[in-house]
Amino acid sequence: MPLAPIRAWGRSSWKTRPAAAPKAWRLIRAGGSAGAVNRPPREGPKRDPAKGSRRSARSPLWPAARDPGSGREQAHERGNGGGGLRPPLVMSARDHERLVALAGVVARRNPLVARLLMQEADRAEVVPAEALPAGVVAVGSEVEFLDTTTGEARRVRVVLPGEADIAEGRISVLSLVGAGLIGLSEGQSIDWPTQDGRLRRLTVLRVWAPGTPAGGGEGAAALA
């Protein structure tokens, strides 16, 4: 019986096979065998259409859009976590611009006040000066507030640095207390740091608009 070459796995080899078996030879060249059984193709794991694809299940690349109308409420929620009570603020556009500029000027000399001012300016609602609500502490306003550190009520005027005079009851907006009061409304409280890092609560009792005659500076010297 003659021998014929068989090609298997890409290499030539000589094996004994009948020359009169062309059907078996064709099966071998096709990658099968003479006794191969026809099996259905393998199927991958079935995916539940209700669950969607893996790609669609991923979280979006961009966060959900923030509701512009909830800015003040979100600021209030952020303030209540970790850093103490931080109520919503309102500032006039003019005061906001001046405070940001002052924070940049004193950033090296007084980094704590500069950082606090920038944080407050960043979260405040800014309105035109003529639309500033009554009872909001602005630059030039006179304020009566309660300091829980001492339990005493004090009355001061919050002014620009060049106009400050402790003896006359005028405190700079760059002082810790002045920076903490700006933008608050009557009845609001804020937890504000002291020079040694502790928190004290300042509560605004009453506000007089800029231009109102000063009511004296009792207790102002303690705020330096």
MDAnalysis code that builds the backbone (N, CA, C; Angstrom):
import MDAnalysis as mda
import numpy as np

u = mda.Universe.empty(672, n_residues=224, atom_resindex=np.repeat(np.arange(224), 3), trajectory=True)
u.add_TopologyAttr("name", ["N", "CA", "C"] * 224)
u.add_TopologyAttr("resid", np.arange(1, 225))
u.add_TopologyAttr("resname", ["MET", "PRO", "LEU", "ALA", "PRO", "ILE", "ARG", "ALA", "TRP", "GLY", "ARG", "SER", "SER", "TRP", "LYS", "THR", "ARG", "PRO", "ALA", "ALA", "ALA", "PRO", "LYS", "ALA", "TRP", "ARG", "LEU", "ILE", "ARG", "ALA", "GLY", "GLY", "SER", "ALA", "GLY", "ALA", "VAL", "ASN", "ARG", "PRO", "PRO", "ARG", "GLU", "GLY", "PRO", "LYS", "ARG", "ASP", "PRO", "ALA", "LYS", "GLY", "SER", "ARG", "ARG", "SER", "ALA", "ARG", "SER", "PRO", "LEU", "TRP", "PRO", "ALA", "ALA", "ARG", "ASP", "PRO", "GLY", "SER", "GLY", "ARG", "GLU", "GLN", "ALA", "HIS", "GLU", "ARG", "GLY", "ASN", "GLY", "GLY", "GLY", "GLY", "LEU", "ARG", "PRO", "PRO", "LEU", "VAL", "MET", "SER", "ALA", "ARG", "ASP", "HIS", "GLU", "ARG", "LEU", "VAL", "ALA", "LEU", "ALA", "GLY", "VAL", "VAL", "ALA", "ARG", "ARG", "ASN", "PRO", "LEU", "VAL", "ALA", "ARG", "LEU", "LEU", "MET", "GLN", "GLU", "ALA", "ASP", "ARG", "ALA", "GLU", "VAL", "VAL", "PRO", "ALA", "GLU", "ALA", "LEU", "PRO", "ALA", "GLY", "VAL", "VAL", "ALA", "VAL", "GLY", "SER", "GLU", "VAL", "GLU", "PHE", "LEU", "ASP", "THR", "THR", "THR", "GLY", "GLU", "ALA", "ARG", "ARG", "VAL", "ARG", "VAL", "VAL", "LEU", "PRO", "GLY", "GLU", "ALA", "ASP", "ILE", "ALA", "GLU", "GLY", "ARG", "ILE", "SER", "VAL", "LEU", "SER", "LEU", "VAL", "GLY", "ALA", "GLY", "LEU", "ILE", "GLY", "LEU", "SER", "GLU", "GLY", "GLN", "SER", "ILE", "ASP", "TRP", "PRO", "THR", "GLN", "ASP", "GLY", "ARG", "LEU", "ARG", "ARG", "LEU", "THR", "VAL", "LEU", "ARG", "VAL", "TRP", "ALA", "PRO", "GLY", "THR", "PRO", "ALA", "GLY", "GLY", "GLY", "GLU", "GLY", "ALA", "ALA", "ALA", "LEU", "ALA"])
u.atoms.positions = np.array([
    [0.867, -1.190, 0.000],
    [0.000, 0.000, 0.000],
    [0.898, 1.231, 0.000],
    [0.674, 2.124, -0.936],
    [1.552, 3.306, -1.018],
    [1.291, 4.260, 0.135],
    [2.329, 5.015, 0.475],
    [2.228, 5.994, 1.541],
    [2.132, 7.384, 0.955],
    [1.411, 8.238, 1.585],
    [1.249, 9.620, 1.100],
    [1.537, 10.572, 2.254],
    [2.117, 11.738, 1.958],
    [2.418, 12.692, 3.041],
    [1.148, 13.305, 3.638],
    [1.180, 13.510, 4.919],
    [0.058, 14.144, 5.628],
    [0.566, 15.430, 6.252],
    [-0.105, 16.566, 6.013],
    [0.271, 17.855, 6.616],
    [-0.621, 18.089, 7.844],
    [-0.020, 18.164, 8.986],
    [-0.760, 18.396, 10.225],
    [-0.021, 19.422, 11.052],
    [-0.723, 20.399, 11.566],
    [-0.190, 21.476, 12.393],
    [0.918, 22.249, 11.687],
    [0.832, 22.359, 10.359],
    [1.782, 23.166, 9.613],
    [3.104, 22.484, 9.346],
    [3.291, 21.238, 9.742],
    [4.547, 20.539, 9.497],
    [4.276, 19.264, 8.702],
    [5.249, 18.920, 7.869],
    [5.110, 17.708, 7.049],
    [5.574, 16.489, 7.831],
    [4.877, 15.436, 7.734],
    [5.284, 14.180, 8.368],
    [4.778, 13.016, 7.520],
    [5.383, 11.909, 7.678],
    [4.961, 10.715, 6.935],
    [4.255, 9.780, 7.901],
    [3.047, 9.436, 7.578],
    [2.287, 8.488, 8.370],
    [1.693, 7.453, 7.423],
    [1.449, 6.337, 7.967],
    [0.865, 5.261, 7.155],
    [-0.621, 5.461, 7.073],
    [-1.118, 5.640, 5.876],
    [-2.568, 5.742, 5.676],
    [-2.878, 5.170, 4.308],
    [-4.073, 4.668, 4.100],
    [-4.426, 4.142, 2.780],
    [-4.530, 5.279, 1.777],
    [-3.986, 5.076, 0.594],
    [-4.079, 6.092, -0.461],
    [-5.483, 6.203, -0.973],
    [-6.302, 5.222, -0.719],
    [-7.662, 5.231, -1.228],
    [-8.639, 5.805, -0.224],
    [-8.194, 6.702, 0.603],
    [-9.102, 7.303, 1.581],
    [-9.107, 8.808, 1.423],
    [-9.505, 9.297, 0.284],
    [-9.473, 10.753, 0.029],
    [-10.386, 11.527, 0.969],
    [-11.512, 10.933, 1.381],
    [-12.427, 11.656, 2.249],
    [-11.783, 11.944, 3.602],
    [-11.111, 10.930, 4.158],
    [-10.440, 11.127, 5.439],
    [-9.339, 12.159, 5.303],
    [-8.624, 12.140, 4.202],
    [-7.528, 13.109, 3.972],
    [-8.059, 14.544, 3.906],
    [-9.215, 14.709, 3.261],
    [-9.804, 16.045, 3.186],
    [-10.231, 16.542, 4.564],
    [-10.717, 15.617, 5.393],
    [-11.119, 16.021, 6.740],
    [-9.922, 16.455, 7.566],
    [-8.812, 15.735, 7.399],
    [-7.624, 16.083, 8.165],
    [-7.102, 17.446, 7.746],
    [-7.067, 17.723, 6.425],
    [-6.592, 19.023, 5.950],
    [-7.489, 20.160, 6.445],
    [-8.772, 19.860, 6.663],
    [-9.707, 20.889, 7.144],
    [-9.643, 21.073, 8.649],
    [-8.804, 20.316, 9.333],
    [-8.653, 20.463, 10.774],
    [-9.525, 19.524, 11.555],
    [-10.219, 18.598, 10.902],
    [-11.066, 17.659, 11.613],
    [-10.469, 16.269, 11.586],
    [-11.308, 15.292, 11.691],
    [-10.886, 13.897, 11.618],
    [-11.992, 13.113, 10.972],
    [-11.635, 11.961, 10.578],
    [-12.617, 11.151, 9.866],
    [-13.812, 10.815, 10.730],
    [-13.575, 10.648, 12.009],
    [-14.673, 10.276, 12.898],
    [-15.209, 11.435, 13.697],
    [-14.966, 12.661, 13.215],
    [-15.398, 13.829, 13.988],
    [-16.893, 13.940, 14.030],
    [-17.388, 14.441, 15.148],
    [-18.828, 14.614, 15.310],
    [-19.157, 16.086, 15.192],
    [-20.146, 16.445, 14.397],
    [-20.543, 17.839, 14.236],
    [-21.190, 18.352, 15.525],
    [-20.555, 19.355, 16.166],
    [-21.077, 19.928, 17.404],
    [-21.484, 21.374, 17.152],
    [-22.493, 21.871, 17.841],
    [-22.884, 23.286, 17.667],
    [-21.799, 24.203, 18.191],
    [-21.646, 25.390, 17.639],
    [-20.613, 26.327, 18.120],
    [-20.856, 26.725, 19.571],
    [-19.734, 26.987, 20.293],
    [-19.845, 27.374, 21.698],
    [-20.424, 28.780, 21.813],
    [-21.292, 28.957, 22.771],
    [-21.899, 30.260, 22.996],
    [-21.338, 30.874, 24.281],
    [-21.152, 32.181, 24.253],
    [-20.672, 32.876, 25.437],
    [-21.779, 33.010, 26.476],
    [-21.450, 33.510, 27.640],
    [-22.462, 33.692, 28.695],
    [-23.540, 34.673, 28.264],
    [-24.764, 34.333, 28.561],
    [-25.882, 35.173, 28.174],
    [-25.992, 36.362, 29.124],
    [-26.279, 37.544, 28.592],
    [-26.414, 38.771, 29.382],
    [-27.885, 39.141, 29.480],
    [-28.259, 39.487, 30.661],
    [-29.650, 39.887, 30.875],
    [-29.873, 41.256, 30.251],
    [-30.758, 41.392, 29.256],
    [-30.979, 42.703, 28.617],
    [-31.441, 43.763, 29.598],
    [-32.131, 43.332, 30.670],
    [-32.646, 44.323, 31.616],
    [-31.528, 45.017, 32.373],
    [-30.369, 44.314, 32.515],
    [-29.261, 44.907, 33.256],
    [-28.403, 45.824, 32.412],
    [-28.561, 45.733, 31.094],
    [-27.786, 46.609, 30.222],
    [-26.352, 46.146, 30.115],
    [-25.585, 46.834, 29.298],
    [-24.183, 46.485, 29.090],
    [-23.328, 47.023, 30.216],
    [-22.088, 46.523, 30.271],
    [-21.165, 47.008, 31.280],
    [-20.879, 48.483, 31.077],
    [-20.791, 48.911, 29.847],
    [-20.482, 50.306, 29.568],
    [-21.562, 51.239, 30.090],
    [-22.831, 50.815, 29.898],
    [-23.909, 51.672, 30.360],
    [-24.033, 51.671, 31.871],
    [-23.479, 50.629, 32.533],
    [-23.595, 50.551, 33.985],
    [-22.575, 51.419, 34.687],
    [-21.575, 51.897, 33.960],
    [-20.574, 52.726, 34.596],
    [-21.151, 54.072, 34.995],
    [-20.535, 54.654, 35.983],
    [-20.971, 55.976, 36.399],
    [-20.565, 56.990, 35.354],
    [-21.296, 58.090, 35.173],
    [-20.958, 59.094, 34.170],
    [-19.620, 59.750, 34.460],
    [-18.988, 60.225, 33.384],
    [-17.694, 60.871, 33.532],
    [-17.825, 62.193, 34.255],
    [-18.921, 62.891, 34.082],
    [-19.116, 64.208, 34.681],
    [-20.180, 64.140, 35.755],
    [-20.001, 64.846, 36.862],
    [-21.014, 64.843, 37.923],
    [-22.292, 65.509, 37.467],
    [-23.349, 65.247, 38.201],
    [-24.633, 65.854, 37.868],
    [-24.553, 67.361, 38.004],
    [-25.294, 68.042, 37.146],
    [-25.278, 69.504, 37.180],
    [-25.846, 70.009, 38.495],
    [-25.250, 71.062, 39.007],
    [-25.699, 71.633, 40.274],
    [-26.850, 72.587, 40.026],
    [-27.810, 72.523, 40.900],
    [-28.971, 73.403, 40.786],
    [-28.567, 74.815, 41.192],
    [-28.630, 75.792, 40.266],
    [-28.198, 77.147, 40.621],
    [-29.012, 77.755, 41.743],
    [-30.257, 77.314, 41.897],
    [-31.112, 77.917, 42.900],
    [-30.849, 77.416, 44.305],
    [-29.973, 76.396, 44.464],
    [-29.754, 75.834, 45.789],
    [-28.393, 76.193, 46.343],
    [-27.744, 77.200, 45.805],
    [-26.391, 77.557, 46.233],
    [-26.303, 77.908, 47.699],
    [-27.232, 78.728, 48.197],
    [-27.161, 79.148, 49.591],
    [-27.425, 77.977, 50.525],
    [-28.372, 77.082, 50.168],
    [-28.641, 75.944, 51.025],
    [-27.435, 75.011, 51.063],
    [-26.764, 74.813, 49.888],
    [-25.600, 73.951, 49.861],
    [-24.469, 74.556, 50.673],
    [-24.307, 75.850, 50.617],
    [-23.262, 76.500, 51.413],
    [-23.534, 76.286, 52.895],
    [-24.811, 76.340, 53.281],
    [-25.161, 76.131, 54.686],
    [-24.839, 74.709, 55.113],
    [-25.131, 73.718, 54.233],
    [-24.863, 72.335, 54.562],
    [-23.370, 72.091, 54.677],
    [-22.575, 72.649, 53.748],
    [-21.128, 72.474, 53.830],
    [-20.586, 73.074, 55.113],
    [-21.151, 74.217, 55.504],
    [-20.641, 74.881, 56.693],
    [-20.916, 74.121, 57.972],
    [-21.954, 73.298, 57.973],
    [-22.298, 72.588, 59.198],
    [-21.433, 71.359, 59.433],
    [-20.597, 71.018, 58.462],
    [-19.779, 69.831, 58.633],
    [-18.362, 70.180, 59.021],
    [-17.885, 69.657, 60.133],
    [-16.481, 69.742, 60.489],
    [-16.043, 71.113, 60.949],
    [-16.278, 72.173, 60.161],
    [-15.764, 73.487, 60.486],
    [-16.706, 74.325, 61.315],
    [-17.801, 73.762, 61.864],
    [-18.738, 74.525, 62.666],
    [-19.834, 75.145, 61.824],
    [-20.624, 75.984, 62.462],
    [-21.767, 76.607, 61.810],
    [-21.310, 77.720, 60.874],
    [-21.694, 77.633, 59.603],
    [-21.396, 78.671, 58.618],
    [-22.686, 78.972, 57.846],
    [-23.444, 79.956, 58.273],
    [-24.729, 80.246, 57.624],
    [-24.529, 80.915, 56.272],
    [-25.584, 81.002, 55.479],
    [-25.493, 81.702, 54.195],
    [-25.152, 83.174, 54.395],
    [-24.417, 83.744, 53.444],
    [-23.999, 85.145, 53.503],
    [-24.545, 85.910, 52.313],
    [-24.674, 87.228, 52.496],
    [-25.049, 88.123, 51.402],
    [-24.081, 89.303, 51.421],
    [-23.512, 89.625, 50.261],
    [-22.600, 90.758, 50.146],
    [-22.974, 91.594, 48.929],
    [-22.721, 92.887, 49.047],
    [-22.875, 93.740, 47.867],
    [-21.696, 93.491, 46.937],
    [-21.893, 93.766, 45.669],
    [-20.823, 93.552, 44.696],
    [-19.602, 94.405, 45.033],
    [-19.845, 95.605, 45.555],
    [-18.735, 96.483, 45.913],
    [-17.933, 95.925, 47.081],
    [-18.628, 95.472, 48.133],
    [-17.930, 94.897, 49.280],
    [-17.182, 93.627, 48.879],
    [-17.809, 92.824, 48.060],
    [-17.175, 91.571, 47.624],
    [-15.862, 91.861, 46.903],
    [-15.876, 92.827, 46.013],
    [-14.666, 93.175, 45.265],
    [-13.573, 93.689, 46.207],
    [-13.960, 94.530, 47.170],
    [-12.969, 95.084, 48.096],
    [-12.387, 94.013, 49.007],
    [-13.206, 93.094, 49.476],
    [-12.712, 92.050, 50.372],
    [-11.750, 91.098, 49.660],
    [-12.071, 90.743, 48.418],
    [-11.168, 89.877, 47.662],
    [-9.824, 90.565, 47.445],
    [-9.864, 91.869, 47.129],
    [-8.613, 92.614, 46.932],
    [-7.811, 92.694, 48.235],
    [-8.479, 92.959, 49.353],
    [-7.785, 93.045, 50.644],
    [-7.179, 91.700, 51.042],
    [-7.892, 90.615, 50.764],
    [-7.364, 89.283, 51.088],
    [-6.075, 89.021, 50.326],
    [-6.013, 89.458, 49.089],
    [-4.791, 89.280, 48.314],
    [-3.635, 90.104, 48.852],
    [-3.941, 91.296, 49.383],
    [-2.892, 92.179, 49.903],
    [-2.268, 91.612, 51.175],
    [-3.093, 91.033, 52.057],
    [-2.586, 90.572, 53.365],
    [-2.286, 89.072, 53.388],
    [-2.278, 88.437, 52.237],
    [-2.093, 86.983, 52.197],
    [-0.788, 86.550, 52.845],
    [0.274, 87.318, 52.658],
    [1.561, 86.946, 53.251],
    [1.637, 87.352, 54.724],
    [1.131, 88.527, 55.034],
    [1.250, 89.042, 56.400],
    [0.284, 88.358, 57.361],
    [-0.914, 88.075, 56.901],
    [-1.927, 87.466, 57.763],
    [-2.671, 86.386, 56.972],
    [-2.038, 85.238, 56.764],
    [-2.644, 84.210, 55.906],
    [-3.959, 83.649, 56.441],
    [-4.137, 83.601, 57.770],
    [-5.382, 83.068, 58.318],
    [-6.570, 83.934, 57.931],
    [-6.465, 85.243, 58.168],
    [-7.567, 86.148, 57.820],
    [-7.791, 86.165, 56.319],
    [-6.709, 86.161, 55.546],
    [-6.850, 86.171, 54.090],
    [-7.599, 84.934, 53.602],
    [-7.266, 83.789, 54.148],
    [-7.946, 82.559, 53.736],
    [-9.412, 82.578, 54.131],
    [-9.700, 83.027, 55.347],
    [-11.086, 83.074, 55.807],
    [-11.916, 84.049, 54.959],
    [-11.337, 85.209, 54.654],
    [-12.053, 86.171, 53.832],
    [-12.353, 85.617, 52.444],
    [-11.384, 84.930, 51.857],
    [-11.601, 84.359, 50.528],
    [-12.675, 83.279, 50.564],
    [-12.677, 82.478, 51.620],
    [-13.707, 81.448, 51.741],
    [-15.095, 82.067, 51.863],
    [-15.202, 83.110, 52.687],
    [-16.499, 83.749, 52.865],
    [-16.950, 84.454, 51.591],
    [-16.025, 85.121, 50.914],
    [-16.383, 85.796, 49.665],
    [-16.797, 84.793, 48.596],
    [-16.168, 83.625, 48.619],
    [-16.459, 82.616, 47.605],
    [-17.853, 82.019, 47.772],
    [-18.312, 81.867, 49.005],
    [-19.612, 81.222, 49.218],
    [-20.757, 82.212, 49.383],
    [-20.442, 83.508, 49.396],
    [-21.492, 84.508, 49.612],
    [-22.341, 84.713, 48.355],
    [-23.581, 85.080, 48.580],
    [-24.448, 85.515, 47.477],
    [-24.169, 86.995, 47.226],
    [-23.772, 87.332, 46.025],
    [-23.391, 88.703, 45.689],
    [-24.551, 89.387, 44.971],
    [-24.930, 90.564, 45.477],
    [-26.052, 91.314, 44.901],
    [-25.603, 92.754, 44.669],
    [-26.294, 93.488, 43.822],
    [-25.985, 94.915, 43.688],
    [-26.167, 95.633, 45.018],
    [-25.417, 96.715, 45.215],
    [-25.456, 97.429, 46.493],
    [-26.868, 97.897, 46.834],
    [-27.605, 98.346, 45.827],
    [-28.967, 98.837, 46.100],
    [-29.933, 97.714, 46.430],
    [-29.561, 96.465, 46.132],
    [-30.434, 95.324, 46.418],
    [-30.041, 94.595, 47.696],
    [-29.045, 95.110, 48.435],
    [-28.626, 94.454, 49.677],
    [-29.753, 94.545, 50.697],
    [-30.196, 93.424, 51.254],
    [-31.313, 93.465, 52.217],
    [-30.947, 94.243, 53.485],
    [-31.960, 94.783, 54.132],
    [-31.743, 95.458, 55.415],
    [-31.337, 94.427, 56.463],
    [-30.508, 94.873, 57.404],
    [-30.096, 93.981, 58.478],
    [-28.911, 93.096, 58.142],
    [-28.224, 93.375, 57.017],
    [-27.031, 92.612, 56.634],
    [-25.789, 93.428, 56.978],
    [-24.798, 92.786, 57.568],
    [-23.558, 93.474, 57.926],
    [-22.750, 93.748, 56.667],
    [-22.504, 95.032, 56.395],
    [-21.684, 95.442, 55.262],
    [-20.518, 96.275, 55.778],
    [-19.605, 96.617, 54.898],
    [-18.517, 97.507, 55.287],
    [-19.114, 98.861, 55.657],
    [-18.853, 99.316, 56.876],
    [-19.424, 100.563, 57.375],
    [-20.605, 100.365, 58.297],
    [-21.119, 99.135, 58.378],
    [-22.273, 98.873, 59.246],
    [-21.851, 98.855, 60.715],
    [-22.779, 99.251, 61.578],
    [-22.582, 99.099, 63.016],
    [-23.327, 97.851, 63.454],
    [-22.683, 97.040, 64.279],
    [-23.215, 95.728, 64.627],
    [-23.199, 95.538, 66.140],
    [-24.302, 95.023, 66.648],
    [-24.328, 94.531, 68.022],
    [-24.360, 93.013, 67.941],
    [-23.399, 92.367, 68.586],
    [-23.311, 90.913, 68.491],
    [-22.963, 90.318, 69.848],
    [-23.247, 89.032, 69.978],
    [-22.957, 88.298, 71.198],
    [-21.777, 87.370, 70.948],
    [-20.762, 87.486, 71.802],
    [-19.590, 86.612, 71.735],
    [-19.725, 85.565, 72.835],
    [-19.877, 84.305, 72.437],
    [-20.094, 83.253, 73.438],
    [-18.847, 82.965, 74.256],
    [-17.692, 83.443, 73.803],
    [-16.470, 83.231, 74.579],
    [-16.563, 83.931, 75.929],
    [-17.115, 85.139, 75.914],
    [-17.240, 85.926, 77.149],
    [-18.675, 86.023, 77.636],
    [-19.633, 85.722, 76.762],
    [-21.034, 85.859, 77.121],
    [-21.515, 87.299, 77.122],
    [-20.714, 88.214, 76.558],
    [-21.068, 89.631, 76.556],
    [-21.493, 90.085, 75.160],
    [-22.404, 91.046, 75.136],
    [-22.805, 91.671, 73.880],
    [-21.903, 92.874, 73.613],
    [-21.456, 93.040, 72.382],
    [-20.579, 94.148, 72.016],
    [-21.186, 94.879, 70.825],
    [-20.814, 96.138, 70.703],
    [-21.313, 96.960, 69.609],
    [-20.127, 97.648, 68.948],
    [-19.924, 97.365, 67.666],
    [-18.776, 97.892, 66.928],
    [-19.214, 98.277, 65.520],
    [-18.351, 99.024, 64.852],
    [-18.560, 99.328, 63.441],
    [-17.457, 98.636, 62.635],
    [-17.847, 97.941, 61.587],
    [-16.889, 97.221, 60.732],
    [-16.479, 98.147, 59.588],
    [-15.178, 98.450, 59.513],
    [-14.695, 99.435, 58.546],
    [-13.495, 98.885, 57.788],
    [-13.035, 99.659, 56.806],
    [-11.826, 99.312, 56.069],
    [-10.605, 99.517, 56.967],
    [-9.478, 98.865, 56.653],
    [-8.302, 98.940, 57.549],
    [-7.846, 100.359, 57.865],
    [-7.867, 101.247, 56.893],
    [-7.388, 102.604, 57.130],
    [-8.291, 103.430, 58.035],
    [-9.517, 102.969, 58.288],
    [-10.466, 103.714, 59.112],
    [-10.620, 103.118, 60.513],
    [-9.902, 102.043, 60.793],
    [-10.072, 101.357, 62.074],
    [-9.523, 102.192, 63.227],
    [-10.242, 102.181, 64.333],
    [-9.823, 102.867, 65.559],
    [-10.517, 102.165, 66.720],
    [-9.744, 101.375, 67.455],
    [-10.320, 100.576, 68.539],
    [-10.984, 101.465, 69.587],
    [-10.355, 102.588, 69.897],
    [-10.895, 103.481, 70.935],
    [-12.255, 104.035, 70.542],
    [-12.488, 104.202, 69.242],
    [-13.766, 104.731, 68.764],
    [-14.758, 103.628, 68.402],
    [-14.374, 102.389, 68.653],
    [-15.294, 101.282, 68.378],
    [-15.331, 100.869, 66.915],
    [-14.318, 101.241, 66.133],
    [-14.279, 100.859, 64.717],
    [-13.232, 99.754, 64.539],
    [-13.673, 98.593, 64.128],
    [-12.758, 97.462, 63.927],
    [-12.598, 97.189, 62.436],
    [-11.405, 96.773, 62.058],
    [-11.106, 96.519, 60.653],
    [-11.783, 95.241, 60.171],
    [-12.150, 95.244, 58.920],
    [-12.700, 94.038, 58.310],
    [-11.627, 92.960, 58.191],
    [-10.356, 93.360, 58.377],
    [-9.262, 92.389, 58.362],
    [-8.968, 91.811, 59.735],
    [-9.676, 92.269, 60.767],
    [-9.567, 91.616, 62.064],
    [-10.387, 90.330, 62.019],
    [-10.096, 89.421, 62.931],
    [-10.817, 88.150, 62.907],
    [-12.318, 88.341, 63.113],
    [-12.690, 89.208, 64.063],
    [-14.109, 89.428, 64.316],
    [-14.757, 90.160, 63.135],
    [-14.075, 91.171, 62.622],
    [-14.632, 91.902, 61.483],
    [-14.852, 91.007, 60.277],
    [-13.887, 90.126, 59.994],
    [-14.032, 89.204, 58.870],
    [-15.159, 88.206, 59.099],
    [-15.389, 87.846, 60.378],
    [-16.450, 86.887, 60.668],
    [-17.844, 87.481, 60.608],
    [-17.969, 88.785, 60.884],
    [-19.294, 89.412, 60.907],
    [-19.780, 89.824, 59.531],
    [-18.868, 90.130, 58.614],
    [-19.268, 90.671, 57.321],
    [-20.144, 89.676, 56.556],
    [-21.260, 90.160, 56.056],
    [-22.163, 89.317, 55.273],
    [-23.252, 88.629, 56.069],
    [-23.148, 88.635, 57.412],
    [-24.184, 88.006, 58.234],
    [-25.418, 88.898, 58.333],
    [-26.543, 88.295, 58.651],
    [-27.792, 89.023, 58.844],
    [-28.207, 88.946, 60.304],
    [-29.103, 89.837, 60.699],
    [-29.606, 89.825, 62.070],
    [-30.185, 88.454, 62.412],
    [-29.792, 87.940, 63.580],
    [-30.289, 86.645, 64.040],
    [-29.395, 85.475, 63.652],
    [-28.446, 85.674, 62.752],
    [-27.576, 84.575, 62.346],
    [-26.391, 84.416, 63.296],
    [-25.889, 83.189, 63.372],
    [-24.707, 82.876, 64.178],
    [-23.678, 82.189, 63.309],
    [-22.415, 82.365, 63.680],
    [-21.331, 81.735, 62.943],
    [-20.274, 81.271, 63.938],
    [-19.709, 80.096, 63.701],
    [-18.593, 79.594, 64.498],
    [-17.308, 80.059, 63.841],
    [-16.546, 80.867, 64.571],
    [-15.410, 81.566, 63.967],
    [-14.157, 81.320, 64.795],
    [-13.004, 81.114, 64.155],
    [-11.782, 80.796, 64.907],
    [-11.208, 81.996, 65.645],
    [-10.533, 81.708, 66.734],
    [-9.781, 82.720, 67.470],
    [-8.313, 82.620, 67.046],
    [-7.485, 83.505, 67.590],
    [-6.075, 83.490, 67.235],
    [-5.390, 82.180, 67.613],
    [-5.859, 81.535, 68.682],
    [-5.226, 80.286, 69.112],
    [-5.862, 79.055, 68.488],
    [-6.784, 79.248, 67.517],
    [-7.336, 78.127, 66.775],
    [-8.642, 77.570, 67.307],
    [-9.104, 78.045, 68.462],
    [-10.383, 77.569, 68.990],
    [-11.545, 78.249, 68.254],
    [-12.725, 77.628, 68.358],
    [-13.914, 78.206, 67.739],
    [-14.757, 78.919, 68.780],
    [-15.286, 80.057, 68.396],
    [-16.254, 80.758, 69.242],
    [-17.431, 81.136, 68.360],
    [-18.580, 81.235, 68.972],
    [-19.791, 81.553, 68.208],
    [-20.121, 83.032, 68.341],
    [-20.274, 83.675, 67.181],
    [-20.682, 85.071, 67.125],
    [-22.121, 85.119, 66.613],
    [-22.989, 85.796, 67.359],
    [-24.394, 85.918, 66.976],
    [-24.721, 87.392, 66.762],
    [-25.233, 87.708, 65.581],
    [-25.596, 89.087, 65.261],
    [-26.955, 89.401, 65.885],
    [-26.975, 90.399, 66.753],
    [-28.219, 90.785, 67.424],
    [-28.947, 91.905, 66.681],
    [-28.171, 92.891, 66.197],
    [-28.792, 94.027, 65.517],
    [-27.771, 94.680, 64.588],
    [-28.259, 95.220, 63.488],
    [-27.383, 95.857, 62.501],
    [-27.930, 97.232, 62.159],
    [-27.029, 98.218, 62.142],
    [-27.375, 99.564, 61.681],
    [-26.651, 99.811, 60.361],
    [-27.343, 100.372, 59.417],
    [-26.774, 100.570, 58.084],
    [-25.614, 101.554, 58.126],
    [-24.713, 101.498, 57.145],
    [-23.614, 102.473, 57.085],
    [-24.149, 103.907, 57.080],
    [-23.462, 104.770, 57.815],
    [-23.879, 106.170, 57.905],
    [-24.621, 106.488, 59.175],
    [-25.090, 105.461, 59.895],
    [-25.769, 105.691, 61.163],
    [-24.747, 106.116, 62.212],
    [-25.031, 107.134, 63.055],
    [-24.078, 107.560, 64.089],
    [-23.663, 106.406, 64.969],
    [-22.362, 106.356, 65.285],
    [-21.829, 105.261, 66.095],
    [-22.414, 105.296, 67.487],
    [-22.567, 104.120, 68.064],
    [-23.133, 104.024, 69.399],
    [-22.091, 103.777, 70.451],
    [-20.848, 104.152, 70.187],
    [-19.807, 103.942, 71.196],
    [-19.067, 102.657, 70.928],
    [-17.912, 102.528, 71.546],
    [-17.069, 101.366, 71.273],
    [-16.849, 100.519, 72.498],
    [-17.857, 100.350, 73.310],
    [-17.706, 99.566, 74.540],
    [-17.327, 98.148, 74.207],
    [-16.231, 97.702, 74.745],
    [-15.778, 96.337, 74.523],
    [-14.997, 96.125, 73.245],
    [-14.808, 97.170, 72.445],
    [-14.123, 96.995, 71.179],
    [-12.659, 96.667, 71.364],
    [-12.040, 97.174, 72.440],
    [-10.613, 96.938, 72.642],
    [-10.302, 95.458, 72.803],
    [-11.262, 94.693, 73.261],
    [-11.029, 93.258, 73.428],
    [-11.010, 92.508, 72.119],
    [-11.373, 93.176, 71.023],
    [-11.455, 92.504, 69.733],
    [-10.201, 92.686, 68.908],
    [-9.222, 93.389, 69.375],
    [-8.004, 93.658, 68.590],
    [-7.266, 92.371, 68.290],
])
